[in-house]
Amino acid sequence: MTHTALNPRLAFQVRLALFPADLEVAREASHAGLTGAEIDAVREGRCFDVQAQAAIALALTIRAGGATDAARRQAKRFGLCIRELAAVAALAREG
């Protein structure tokens, strides 16, 4: 599934956080411009960019079945729009 509301770099960061062992996602993320350090950090649920970190936190919270209100507010505070929030949620609910 494509998530056109997210820029490709952010989409790969979220996917990589959700699927850290997926080597194909890691390779695609590298081709999208993520460095090795960024890939390693994202695999651990961290990110050097605050907006991406907020998106990752939201995705991981949704995936874990946690309370998403605070994570959603933080993601909005760091600049994610409604369409981006929905795309992050869709990624988190994927297989």
GIHUDA-V850332 format. One record per residue. N is the residue number from 1. OMEGA is omega as a letter, one per 20 degrees, with the letter a starting at -180 (* if undefined). Layout:
n=[N & N]
omega=[OMEGA & OMEGA]
//
This chain:
n=[1 & 2 & 3 & 4 & 5 & 6 & 7 & 8 & 9 & 10 & 11 & 12 & 13 & 14 & 15 & 16 & 17 & 18 & 19 & 20 & 21 & 22 & 23 & 24 & 25 & 26 & 27 & 28 & 29 & 30 & 31 & 32 & 33 & 34 & 35 & 36 & 37 & 38 & 39 & 40 & 41 & 42 & 43 & 44 & 45 & 46 & 47 & 48 & 49 & 50 & 51 & 52 & 53 & 54 & 55 & 56 & 57 & 58 & 59 & 60 & 61 & 62 & 63 & 64 & 65 & 66 & 67 & 68 & 69 & 70 & 71 & 72 & 73 & 74 & 75 & 76 & 77 & 78 & 79 & 80 & 81 & 82 & 83 & 84 & 85 & 86 & 87 & 88 & 89 & 90 & 91 & 92 & 93 & 94 & 95]
omega=[r & a & a & r & r & r & a & a & r & r & r & r & r & r & a & r & a & a & a & a & a & a & r & r & r & r & r & r & r & r & r & r & r & r & r & r & r & r & r & a & a & r & r & r & r & r & r & a & a & r & r & r & r & r & r & r & r & a & a & r & r & a & a & a & a & r & a & a & a & r & r & r & a & r & r & a & a & r & r & r & a & a & r & r & r & r & r & r & r & r & a & a & r & r & *]
//
